[in-house]
Structure formats: structure tokens, C-alpha cells
């Protein structure tokens, strides 16, 4: 579903990457604001697409207008009308990073933002972009840790989507991503799942504690878990 409607958010995300490369207080603030603007624009764009471009229902024009000045309401609409597109993306995390952006925007030069926060928000935004528009997004001159973070979050999102689908097909009482692992896996696999899930939370909330090489094993873990999960019938 890629098309001219996705160009605006894509340009804003590339703009953020360009500023991240300079890595000073001003550029990190601009990058954070640019990522947040991209997130808001991609949500509004997706929800406003003609029905033939999207599946299922869509909000009314009145609903979109009411959400135009309220980011939380916009997220509520996204969850209501595109909940199936949110695998691997936490709206609570998106809203948390949006609040950081608001602090930057209204405080000007008064506060700074850590590069890890900008990088994480960028990766969450990339995942959301790819989910909504069903197209892989490549940005020029991303750092190594940014690339690894993007690969990890992308694989994790796909894996969660597969787990939900498998749980539904097996008629499990719980359709959450971890349900299939909980009901079908042996203890070592459950532990590997939990370890990888815990790493995902660290990557999103404490990226500054990680290096690019730290992602290699968790990425391999996802591949292993996906292979094992395909055998559950």
C-alpha cells in the first residue's frame, strides 16, 4: 500500500536521521520532534485513506477533526480502526515518547534528550510506518545500533503477529503473543521467550545500556523461536 501518501512521513523520518548524525543537543531535539511529527502524520494519513486503500472501517471526518489536536485521541482511533496493524508496536510507548517531544517543543533550549531516546522512537516509528503502509522503509546513513534495533524490533513484530495467528488457528483460550509459547512450549523455550521479551523492553526503554553487538544473540533467538513455533500444531 505504498504510494504518494506515505512520502511525507518518510521524509520526516529521513530528516530525523540526518539530524541524529550530528549528535548535539540541538540536532537531537530537532530529530525527536521530526520523528514525532512523522508518527502523527502517518497515523492521520492512514486513517484518512480512501476505503479502497485500507481494509475495514475508517473514522468519520468529524472523528478525525476532533483528534487533530489531541494525540491520545488519535492513538485511540488508530487502536479502534487499525488494531491489527499494531503488532510489535506499543501505543503506550508511542505516547510516552510523544510526551518527551512535547517537553522539548515547549521548553526550547531548556532541556536535552538522550540520543538513545531518539533512536528508539525512530525505530518504533519505522515499525509503525511499515505496519501501516505494508512496505519496508530504508533510511540513509542510519547508525549500526539503529540498524540492529530496527532489525530486532521488525523481527519481533513479525514473530508476535505469527504467534497471535497461530493461537487463533489452534483455538487457544488466550490469543496474546505469548499464549502459544505458554501452552505449547517446554520450559527452556519459555525461558528463551521471556529472555528475548525482556531484552525487547530494555532496547525500547534503556537503549543507552546497549551496543550494536548486543543485538546479535537476541536476533538469533527470535529466528530460533520462530522456527520452533512453526512446529506447534
C-alpha positions in Angstrom: 0.0 0.0 0.0 2.9 2.3 -0.6 2.2 5.4 -2.5 2.5 9.2 -2.6 0.5 9.4 0.7 3.5 7.9 2.6 6.1 10.3 1.3 5.5 13.0 3.9 6.2 10.7 6.9 9.1 9.1 5.1 10.7 12.5 4.5 10.3 13.5 8.2 11.9 10.2 9.3 14.8 10.8 7.0 15.1 14.3 8.3 15.4 12.9 11.8 18.2 10.5 10.7 20.1 13.4 9.1 20.0 15.3 12.4 20.9 12.3 14.6 24.1 12.0 12.6 25.3 15.4 14.1 24.6 14.3 17.7 24.5 17.5 19.5 21.7 18.9 21.8 20.1 21.0 19.1 20.1 18.2 16.5 18.8 15.6 18.9 15.9 17.9 19.8 15.1 18.5 16.1 15.3 14.8 15.4 12.9 13.9 18.2 10.4 16.5 17.1 10.7 15.3 13.5 10.1 11.7 14.4 7.0 12.6 16.5 5.7 14.7 13.6 6.2 11.8 11.3 4.3 9.5 13.7 1.4 11.9 13.9 1.3 12.4 10.1 1.4 8.7 9.3 -1.4 8.0 11.6 -3.6 10.8 10.2 -2.7 9.8 6.7 -3.5 6.1 7.2 -6.8 6.8 9.0 -7.8 9.2 6.2 -7.1 7.0 3.3 -9.9 6.1 1.0 -11.6 2.8 1.9 -10.3 1.0 -1.1 -6.7 1.7 0.1 -7.4 0.2 3.5 -9.4 -2.7 4.8 -12.4 -2.5 7.1 -13.9 0.7 8.5 -12.4 4.1 9.0 -13.2 7.0 11.3 -15.5 9.7 10.2 -14.3 13.1 9.1 -15.7 14.5 12.4 -13.7 12.0 14.4 -10.5 12.9 12.6 -11.1 16.6 13.1 -11.7 16.1 16.8 -8.5 14.1 17.1 -6.4 16.6 15.1 -5.5 18.5 18.3 -5.3 15.5 20.7 -2.6 12.9 20.2 -4.1 10.5 22.8 -7.4 10.6 20.9 -5.6 10.0 17.7 -4.0 6.9 19.2 -7.4 5.7 20.4 -8.7 6.0 16.8 -5.7 4.1 15.5 -6.3 1.3 18.0 -10.0 1.2 17.1 -9.7 1.2 13.4 -6.3 -0.4 12.8 -5.6 -2.6 15.8 -4.4 -5.4 13.6 -1.6 -3.1 12.4 -0.1 -2.6 15.8 1.7 -5.9 16.2 5.1 -5.1 17.7 4.1 -1.5 18.5 3.0 -0.3 21.9 0.8 2.7 21.8 1.7 3.4 25.4 5.3 3.6 24.4 4.5 5.9 21.5 2.5 8.2 23.8 5.4 8.2 26.3 7.9 9.4 23.7 5.3 11.9 22.4 5.3 13.5 25.9 9.1 13.7 25.8 8.7 15.5 22.4 6.2 17.9 24.0 8.7 18.8 26.8 11.3 19.5 24.2 9.0 21.6 22.0 7.6 23.8 24.8 10.9 24.1 26.8 13.1 25.0 23.8 16.7 25.0 24.8 15.9 24.3 28.4 16.2 20.6 28.3 18.0 18.0 26.2 17.2 14.5 25.1 19.4 11.4 25.1 20.4 10.0 21.7 19.1 6.6 22.8 15.6 8.0 23.3 15.7 9.5 19.8 17.0 6.3 18.2 14.4 4.2 20.0 11.5 6.4 19.0 12.8 6.4 15.4 12.8 2.6 15.4 9.3 2.4 16.8 8.1 4.9 14.2 9.7 2.8 11.4 7.9 -0.3 12.6 4.6 1.6 12.7 5.2 3.0 9.2 6.0 -0.4 7.8 2.9 -1.9 9.5 0.5 0.8 8.3 1.8 1.1 4.7 2.9 -2.5 4.3 6.3 -1.5 2.8 9.9 -1.8 4.1 11.4 1.5 5.0 15.1 2.2 4.3 16.6 5.4 5.6 20.0 6.7 4.5 23.0 6.8 7.0 21.5 5.1 10.0 24.0 4.1 12.7 24.8 0.5 13.4 22.9 0.3 16.6 19.9 2.0 14.9 20.0 -0.7 12.1 20.3 -3.5 14.6 17.5 -2.1 16.7 15.3 -1.8 13.6 16.0 -5.4 12.6 15.3 -6.7 16.1 12.0 -4.8 16.5 10.9 -5.7 13.0 11.6 -9.4 13.5 9.9 -9.3 17.0 6.8 -7.6 15.5 6.5 -10.3 12.8 7.0 -13.0 15.3 4.3 -11.6 17.6 1.9 -11.4 14.6 2.6 -15.0 13.7 2.1 -16.2 17.3 -1.3 -14.4 17.5 -2.4 -16.0 14.2 -1.2 -19.5 15.4 -3.0 -19.1 18.7 -6.2 -18.2 17.0 -5.9 -21.1 14.5 -5.4 -23.5 17.4 -8.4 -22.1 19.3 -6.3 -21.3 22.3 -8.2 -19.5 25.1 -5.7 -16.7 25.0 -4.6 -15.0 21.8 -1.9 -12.8 23.2 1.6 -13.3 21.6 3.0 -15.3 24.5 0.0 -17.6 24.7 1.3 -20.2 22.2 4.6 -20.4 24.0 2.9 -20.7 27.4 0.5 -23.5 26.3 2.8 -25.5 23.9 6.5 -24.9 24.7 8.8 -26.7 27.0 10.4 -24.8 29.9 13.7 -23.9 28.1 11.8 -22.4 25.2 9.6 -20.5 27.7 12.7 -19.1 29.3 14.2 -18.1 25.9 10.9 -16.4 25.0 11.0 -14.4 28.3 14.7 -13.6 28.0 14.1 -12.2 24.5 11.0 -10.3 25.6 12.9 -8.8 28.4 15.6 -7.7 26.0 13.0 -6.0 23.9 11.9 -3.9 26.8 15.5 -2.9 27.6 16.0 -2.0 23.9 13.0 0.2 24.0 13.5 1.9 27.4 17.2 1.6 28.1 18.9 1.6 24.7 21.8 3.6 26.2 22.9 0.5 28.1 23.3 -1.5 24.8 25.8 -1.7 22.0 25.1 -2.9 18.4 26.7 -6.3 19.1 24.3 -6.9 22.0 21.5 -7.4 19.4 23.1 -10.3 17.6 22.1 -13.0 20.0 18.5 -11.7 20.6 18.0 -11.5 16.8 19.2 -15.1 16.5 16.9 -16.1 19.4 13.9 -14.7 17.5 14.8 -16.8 14.5 15.1 -19.9 16.7 11.8 -19.2 18.4 10.0 -18.7 15.1 11.4 -22.0 13.7 10.2 -23.8 16.8 6.8 -22.2 16.9 6.0 -23.4 13.3 6.0 -26.9 14.6 3.3 -26.3 17.2 0.0 -27.8 15.9 
